[in-house]
C-alpha cells in the first residue's frame, strides 16, 4: 500500500468519525430536517471540493478511486446481511405478503417503466444520449433500488405505525437484492443486444434462476448454522459462537459469487434465517455481540459509501445531461406511483378493514422511495461514456431524493397525522396467527432451535414461583430485572427480554 493510499484511508476514517459525531449531535437534539446520511454526503462533498481546488481532477480521482469489487464484495454484503439479521421477526412475518409483493412485483414494474420510458425518449430524440436497450434496462434496474435510510430513522423517532415501518423497510431490503440481481443479469448480455422477445424471456429466466438459486444457498447455510449451534456446546464459548455465525454468513455470500449466482440475495436470506432460528440457539452474550457487531460493520460501510458519494461529485468530470436527468427523475416518480398504488389496492383486497392501507399511508409508501447508496454503488460496475453518464444521472437523483424527500419527511408525516406521542402510540398486536407461523411454531422452531415453550406456558411459569404442572418435579423460579425476566427449568435457562422491539427483538414474540 502506497503512502498516498494510506493518506486517503486516514481521511476516509476521519470523515466517518466526523459523521458519527455529527449523528450524535443530531440524534441527541432530535434534529430531523437534515439526516446523518445527508451530512455524510455533505462532508464528503466539502472535502472533495477542497481537494479539487488544491489539486487536479486526476489527482482527486486517484485519491478516491476504489475498485467496484470493494463495494460489491466487502461493503454491500455487510449492509444487506445486517438488514436481514436485525429485521423484526414478528413484524416480518406479519407483513411479509405485502412487502414481498411490493418488492418483487413492484421492483419489476419500476424497472420496466423507467427502462421503456427511456427507450421511448431516446427513440423520439427527447434524450440526445444514444443509450442502447441494454443501457436503459441496466439504468432502470439500478435506479429502482430504494434506500430510505433517512425516512426510516424519522419513522422511528416519530413512532410511526409499525406495519407501515415494516413495509417500507422490508420492501427496501428485498428491493435492493432484486435490483442488484437484475443489474448483474443485464450486464451479462452484449452491449449491442436488441430488445426482442427472446431477450426478454431469457432475461426473466436468468433472473429467476439466479435469485431462487441464491435464496436456496443462503437458506441452507442459515439452517446449517442453526443446527450447528443447537447440537454443539459452542455456546459455552461466546466469541467462537459469534465468529462461526459470522464466517458461515460470508461463506454463503462467496459460494454463489463463484458459481455466477448472487451472493447478495444469498447472504440476505442467510441473515433472515439466522435471525429467526440461529439467534434462539445462541448464548445471551453472543446474541448481543452478533447484533451489535453486525450493526456496527453495516453502519460504517453505509457511511463509507455516502461519504464516497459526496467525494464522487467532485472527483469525476461529471457528464451532466440535464434533460436525461430531469426525465429520469420524472420516470422515477411515475414508476414509484405504479409500483405502490395498484399493488396496495391488491393488498387491501385481502386485508381486514382495520388493517388496510389508508390513502395517507399509501402516499407515504410512495414518498419513501428514496434512492441512495445501493443505486450509486451499482453504477461503479459500469464502464465507458454511457456508464459515466448513468453515474452522473444517478448521483444527481440520489442527491435530490435524499435532501428534498428526506428533508420533507418529518413535516409530511406530521401533516398527515402519522406521528404519535409516547402516550398515544397504539399497540399493534397480531391476534390471529398465520398458517405459516403456526407451522413454524409447531415444527420448524422445535427442529432448528432448542425447545421453546409457548407464550401461554411461559406466562403460566411466571405467575407462581413454585413448581407448575408443566414442569413436573423440577425446581422453577423467576428472576426479575428492569425490563426482562428469566425462567430456570432444571439445567435450562430461558431468557426473555421484554424491551422495545427497537432494541432486541427477542422475548415472547420469538416463541
C-alpha positions in Angstrom: 0.0 0.0 0.0 1.5 3.4 -1.0 1.8 6.5 1.2 -0.9 8.1 -0.9 -3.3 5.3 -0.3 -2.6 5.4 3.4 -3.5 9.1 3.5 -6.7 8.5 1.6 -7.8 5.9 4.1 -6.9 8.1 7.0 -9.1 10.9 5.6 -11.9 8.5 4.9 -11.9 7.2 8.5 -11.6 10.8 9.8 -14.7 11.7 7.8 -16.6 8.6 9.2 -15.6 9.7 12.7 -16.9 13.2 12.0 -20.1 11.8 10.6 -20.6 9.7 13.7 -20.0 12.7 16.0 -22.5 14.7 14.0 -25.0 11.9 14.1 -24.8 12.0 17.9 -25.5 15.7 17.8 -28.5 15.3 15.5 -29.9 12.4 17.5 -29.5 13.9 20.9 -31.2 17.1 19.8 -33.8 15.3 17.7 -32.9 17.2 14.6 -34.7 15.7 11.6 -34.5 18.4 8.9 -31.1 17.0 7.9 -30.4 13.3 8.4 -27.0 11.9 9.2 -26.8 10.3 5.7 -27.1 13.8 4.3 -24.4 15.1 6.5 -22.1 12.3 5.4 -22.7 13.3 1.8 -22.0 17.0 2.6 -18.8 16.2 4.5 -17.6 14.1 1.6 -18.6 16.9 -0.9 -16.8 19.6 1.1 -13.6 17.6 1.4 -13.8 16.7 -2.3 -14.3 20.4 -3.2 -11.2 21.4 -1.1 -9.0 18.8 -2.7 -10.4 19.6 -6.2 -9.5 23.3 -5.7 -6.0 22.4 -4.5 -5.1 19.6 -6.9 -6.0 18.4 -10.3 -9.1 16.4 -11.1 -6.8 13.4 -12.0 -5.2 13.6 -8.5 -8.6 13.7 -6.8 -9.9 10.8 -8.9 -6.9 8.7 -7.9 -7.4 9.7 -4.3 -10.9 8.4 -4.1 -10.8 5.6 -6.7 -11.9 2.3 -5.4 -12.4 -0.9 -7.3 -16.0 -1.7 -7.7 -15.3 -5.1 -6.3 -14.6 -3.4 -2.9 -18.2 -2.2 -2.9 -19.7 -5.4 -4.2 -17.6 -7.9 -2.2 -16.9 -6.0 1.1 -19.3 -3.1 1.8 -22.7 -4.1 0.3 -22.8 -7.7 1.7 -22.4 -6.3 5.3 -25.2 -3.8 4.7 -27.6 -6.4 3.2 -26.7 -9.1 5.8 -27.4 -6.6 8.6 -30.8 -5.8 7.1 -31.8 -9.4 7.2 -30.3 -10.3 10.6 -31.7 -7.3 12.5 -35.1 -7.5 10.9 -38.0 -7.5 13.4 -39.1 -11.1 13.1 -42.7 -10.9 14.2 -43.3 -7.9 12.1 -41.5 -9.5 9.2 -43.9 -12.5 9.0 -46.9 -10.4 9.8 -46.3 -8.1 6.8 -44.3 -10.5 4.6 -47.1 -10.9 1.9 -47.5 -7.2 1.4 -43.9 -6.1 1.3 -42.8 -9.1 -0.8 -45.4 -8.2 -3.4 -44.2 -4.5 -3.3 -40.5 -5.7 -3.6 -40.7 -8.4 -6.2 -43.5 -7.2 -8.5 -43.0 -3.6 -7.6 -39.3 -3.5 -8.5 -40.0 -5.2 -11.8 -42.8 -2.6 -12.6 -40.4 0.2 -11.7 -37.6 -1.2 -13.8 -39.8 -1.7 -16.8 -41.5 1.8 -16.5 -38.1 3.5 -16.3 -36.4 1.4 -18.9 -39.1 1.5 -21.5 -39.7 5.2 -20.8 -36.0 5.9 -21.5 -36.1 3.8 -24.7 -39.1 5.9 -25.8 -37.4 9.2 -25.0 -34.2 8.1 -26.9 -36.3 7.0 -29.9 -38.2 10.3 -30.2 -35.0 12.2 -29.6 -36.0 13.8 -26.3 -32.8 12.4 -25.0 -29.7 13.1 -27.0 -27.6 10.3 -25.5 -27.9 7.2 -27.7 -28.5 4.7 -24.9 -28.9 1.1 -26.0 -31.8 -1.1 -24.8 -29.3 -2.8 -22.5 -28.1 0.5 -21.1 -31.7 1.5 -20.4 -32.5 -1.8 -18.7 -29.4 -1.5 -16.5 -30.2 2.0 -15.5 -33.8 1.1 -14.9 -32.7 -1.7 -12.6 -30.2 0.1 -10.5 -32.2 3.3 -10.1 -35.1 1.1 -8.8 -33.1 0.3 -5.7 -34.7 2.3 -2.9 -32.7 3.2 0.2 -34.9 5.1 2.6 -32.4 5.2 5.5 -33.3 8.8 6.5 -37.0 8.2 6.2 -36.9 5.1 8.4 -34.8 6.9 11.0 -37.6 9.6 11.2 -40.2 6.9 11.3 -38.6 5.5 14.4 -38.2 9.0 16.0 -41.9 9.8 15.4 -43.1 6.4 16.3 -44.9 5.7 13.0 -47.2 2.7 12.8 -45.1 -0.5 13.0 -46.8 -2.1 10.0 -46.1 1.0 7.8 -42.5 1.0 9.0 -42.0 -2.7 8.3 -43.5 -2.5 4.8 -41.1 0.4 3.9 -38.2 -1.4 5.5 -39.0 -4.9 4.2 -39.6 -3.6 0.7 -36.3 -1.7 0.6 -34.3 -4.7 1.8 -35.8 -7.2 -0.7 -35.8 -4.5 -3.4 -32.0 -3.9 -3.0 -31.3 -7.6 -3.5 -33.6 -7.8 -6.6 -32.1 -4.7 -8.2 -28.6 -6.0 -7.7 -29.5 -9.3 -9.3 -31.2 -7.5 -12.2 -28.2 -5.4 -12.9 -25.9 -8.4 -12.8 -28.2 -10.2 -15.2 -28.3 -7.5 -17.8 -24.5 -6.9 -17.6 -24.1 -10.5 -18.9 -25.6 -9.5 -22.2 -23.7 -7.9 -25.1 -23.9 -4.2 -25.4 -25.4 -4.4 -28.8 -28.2 -6.8 -27.8 -31.5 -6.0 -29.4 -34.7 -5.9 -27.3 -36.6 -9.0 -28.6 -39.0 -11.5 -27.1 -36.1 -14.0 -26.8 -34.0 -11.4 -25.0 -36.9 -10.6 -22.5 -37.7 -14.2 -21.8 -34.0 -15.1 -21.4 -33.5 -12.3 -19.0 -36.5 -13.3 -16.9 -35.3 -16.9 -16.9 -31.8 -15.9 -15.9 -33.1 -13.6 -13.1 -35.4 -16.2 -11.6 -32.7 -18.9 -11.8 -30.1 -16.7 -10.2 -32.4 -15.4 -7.5 -34.1 -18.6 -6.5 -30.7 -20.5 -6.5 -29.2 -17.8 -4.3 -32.1 -18.0 -1.9 -31.7 -21.7 -1.6 -28.0 -21.5 -0.9 -28.4 -18.7 1.7 -31.2 -20.5 3.4 -29.2 -23.7 3.5 -26.3 -22.1 5.3 -28.7 -20.3 7.7 -30.3 -23.6 8.7 -26.8 -25.2 8.9 -25.6 -22.6 11.3 -28.8 -23.0 13.4 -28.3 -26.8 13.7 -24.6 -26.4 14.4 -25.3 -24.2 17.3 -28.1 -26.3 18.5 -26.3 -29.7 18.6 -22.9 -28.5 20.0 -21.9 -26.7 23.1 -20.1 -23.9 21.3 -22.5 -21.6 23.2 -20.1 -22.1 26.1 -17.6 -20.0 24.1 -19.5 -16.9 23.0 -16.6 -15.5 21.0 -16.2 -18.7 18.9 -20.0 -18.9 18.6 -20.3 -15.4 17.2 -17.3 -15.9 14.9 -18.7 -19.1 13.4 -22.0 -17.4 12.7 -20.3 -14.5 11.0 -18.0 -16.7 8.9 -20.7 -19.0 7.7 -22.7 -16.0 6.6 -19.7 -14.8 4.5 -19.3 -18.3 3.0 -23.0 -18.1 2.0 -22.0 -15.0 0.1 -18.8 -16.1 -1.7 -20.0 -19.6 -2.9 -22.9 -18.1 -5.0 -20.5 -15.5 -6.4 -18.1 -18.2 -7.5 -20.9 -20.1 -9.4 -22.4 -17.0 -11.1 -25.3 -16.6 -8.7 -26.0 -13.7 -6.4 -24.1 -13.6 -3.1 -26.2 -10.5 -2.1 -29.5 -12.4 -2.3 -27.9 -15.4 -0.6 -26.5 -13.5 2.4 -29.8 -11.6 2.8 -31.7 -14.9 3.3 -28.9 -16.3 5.4 -29.4 -13.3 7.7 -33.2 -13.8 7.9 -32.8 -17.5 8.8 -30.1 -16.7 11.3 -32.4 -14.1 12.9 -35.4 -16.4 13.2 -33.7 -19.7 14.2 -30.0 -19.4 14.9 -30.4 -16.4 17.2 -32.5 -18.6 19.6 -29.7 -21.1 19.9 -27.1 -18.6 21.0 -25.9 -17.7 24.4 -27.2 -14.4 25.7 -23.7 -12.8 25.3 -23.5 -13.9 21.7 -26.9 -12.6 20.9 -25.9 -9.1 22.0 -22.4 -9.4 20.5 -23.5 -10.5 17.0 -26.3 -8.0 16.8 -24.1 -5.1 17.8 -21.1 -6.2 15.7 -23.2 -6.8 12.5 -25.0 -3.5 13.0 -21.6 -1.7 13.5 -20.0 -3.0 10.4 -23.1 -2.2 8.3 -23.3 1.3 9.7 -19.6 2.0 8.9 -20.0 0.5 5.5 -23.0 2.7 4.7 -21.3 5.8 6.0 -18.3 5.0 3.8 -20.5 4.8 0.7 -22.3 8.0 1.4 -19.0 9.8 2.1 -17.6 8.4 -1.2 -20.8 9.5 -2.9 -20.1 13.1 -1.8 -16.5 12.9 -2.9 -17.5 11.5 -6.2 -19.4 14.7 -7.0 -16.1 16.4 -7.5 -13.7 13.6 -8.2 -15.0 12.8 -11.6 -15.6 15.1 -14.5 -19.3 14.8 -14.4 -21.2 14.4 -17.7 -24.4 16.3 -16.9 -27.2 15.7 -19.4 -29.9 17.7 -17.8 -32.7 16.6 -20.0 -31.8 13.0 -19.2 -31.6 13.8 -15.5 -35.0 15.5 -15.4 -36.8 12.9 -17.5 -35.2 10.1 -15.4 -36.3 11.8 -12.2 -39.8 12.1 -13.6 -39.8 8.4 -14.6 -38.7 7.5 -11.0 -41.7 9.3 -9.6 -44.1 7.8 -12.1 -42.7 4.3 -11.7 -43.0 4.6 -7.9 -46.7 5.5 -8.4 -47.3 2.4 -10.5 -45.2 0.4 -8.0 -47.2 1.4 -5.0 -50.9 2.3 -5.7 -52.0 -0.6 -7.9 -50.2 -3.2 -5.7 -51.6 -1.7 -2.5 -55.1 -1.9 -4.0 -54.5 -5.6 -4.5 -53.1 -6.0 -0.9 -56.1 -4.2 0.6 -58.5 -6.6 -1.0 -57.1 -9.4 1.2 -56.6 -7.3 4.4 -59.1 -6.9 7.2 -60.8 -3.4 7.2 -58.9 -2.1 10.2 -55.5 -3.2 8.7 -56.0 -1.8 5.2 -53.6 0.8 4.0 -55.2 4.2 4.2 -54.7 6.9 1.5 -52.2 8.8 3.6 -50.2 5.6 4.3 -50.1 4.8 0.6 -48.8 8.3 -0.1 -46.0 7.7 2.5 -45.1 4.5 0.8 -44.8 6.4 -2.5 -42.9 9.2 -0.8 -40.4 6.9 0.9 -38.9 5.6 -2.4 -35.6 7.5 -2.0 -32.6 6.4 -4.0 -29.3 6.1 -2.2 -26.1 4.2 -1.6 -27.0 0.9 -3.4 -28.0 2.7 -6.6 -24.8 4.7 -6.7 -22.6 1.7 -5.8 -24.1 -0.3 -8.7 -23.0 2.5 -11.2 -19.4 1.7 -10.3 -19.7 -1.6 -12.2 -20.4 0.3 -15.4 -17.7 1.4 -17.9 -17.4 3.7 -20.9 -19.0 7.1 -21.7 -22.6 5.8 -21.2 -21.6 4.3 -17.9 -20.2 7.7 -16.9 -23.4 9.5 -17.9 -25.5 7.0 -16.0 -23.3 7.5 -12.9 -23.8 11.3 -13.1 -27.5 10.9 -13.6 -27.8 8.5 -10.6 -25.7 10.8 -8.4 -27.9 13.8 -9.1 -31.1 11.8 -8.4 -29.7 10.4 -5.2 -28.8 13.9 -4.0 -32.2 15.2 -4.9 -34.2 12.4 -3.2 -32.0 12.3 0.0 -32.1 16.1 0.6 -35.5 17.0 -0.7 -37.6 14.0 0.1 -35.6 13.1 3.2 -35.8 16.7 4.5 -39.6 16.9 3.9 -40.4 13.5 5.6 -40.9 15.0 9.1 -43.4 17.7 8.1 -45.2 15.3 5.7 -45.7 12.8 8.5 -46.9 15.4 10.9 -49.2 17.0 8.3 -50.7 13.5 7.6 -51.0 12.9 11.4 -49.0 9.7 11.2 -46.7 10.7 14.1 -47.7 9.5 17.6 -46.7 10.8 21.0 -45.4 8.3 23.6 -48.7 8.2 25.5 -50.8 8.0 22.3 -48.8 5.3 20.5 -51.2 2.4 19.7 -50.4 -1.2 20.3 -50.5 -3.3 17.2 -50.8 -6.9 18.2 -51.4 -9.8 15.9 -54.2 -11.7 17.4 -54.6 -14.2 14.6 -51.7 -16.4 13.7 -51.0 -17.2 10.1 -50.8 -20.8 8.9 -47.0 -20.5 8.4 -46.5 -19.1 11.9 -48.4 -21.9 13.4 -46.4 -24.5 11.3 -43.2 -22.7 12.2 -44.1 -22.7 15.9 -45.1 -26.4 16.0 -42.5 -28.0 13.7 -39.7 -25.7 12.4 -38.8 -23.9 15.7 -38.5 -27.2 17.7 -36.4 -28.8 14.9 -34.0 -26.0 14.3 -33.8 -24.5 17.8 -33.6 -25.5 21.4 -37.1 -26.4 22.5 -39.1 -23.3 23.4 -42.2 -23.2 25.4 -45.3 -21.5 24.1 -46.3 -18.0 25.1 -49.1 -19.2 27.4 -46.9 -21.7 29.1 -44.2 -19.1 29.7 -46.8 -16.7 31.2 -48.0 -19.6 33.4 -44.5 -20.3 34.6 -44.1 -16.7 35.8 -47.4 -16.4 37.7 -46.1 -18.5 40.6 -42.6 -19.1 41.9 -43.2 -22.7 42.7 -43.4 -25.8 40.6 -46.2 -25.8 38.0 -47.9 -28.8 36.2 -45.9 -28.0 33.1 -42.6 -28.5 34.8 -43.0 -31.7 36.7 -40.7 -32.3 39.7 -38.3 -29.5 38.6 -37.5 -26.5 40.6 -38.7 -23.4 38.8 -38.1 -19.8 39.7 -38.0 -16.4 38.2 -35.7 -13.5 38.3 -36.8 -10.0 37.6 -34.7 -7.3 36.1 -35.7 -3.8 35.0 -37.1 -5.0 31.7 -36.6 -8.8 31.5 -37.2 -12.0 33.4 -35.6 -15.3 33.5 -37.1 -18.8 33.9 -34.9 -21.6 35.1 -36.2 -25.1 34.3 -33.8 -27.6 35.7 -30.5 -27.0 33.9 -32.0 -25.0 31.1 -32.5 -21.2 31.4 -34.9 -19.3 29.2 -34.1 -15.7 28.9 -36.9 -13.3 28.0 -36.1 -9.7 27.0 -39.2 -7.5 27.2 -37.6 -4.4 25.9 -38.8 -2.4 22.9 -38.6 -4.0 19.5 -36.4 -1.1 18.6 -33.6 -2.7 20.6 -33.5 -6.5 20.6 -36.4 -8.3 19.0 -36.4 -11.3 21.4 -38.7 -12.2 24.2 -42.2 -13.7 24.0 -42.7 -13.0 20.3 -39.8 -15.3 19.4 -41.6 -18.3 20.8 
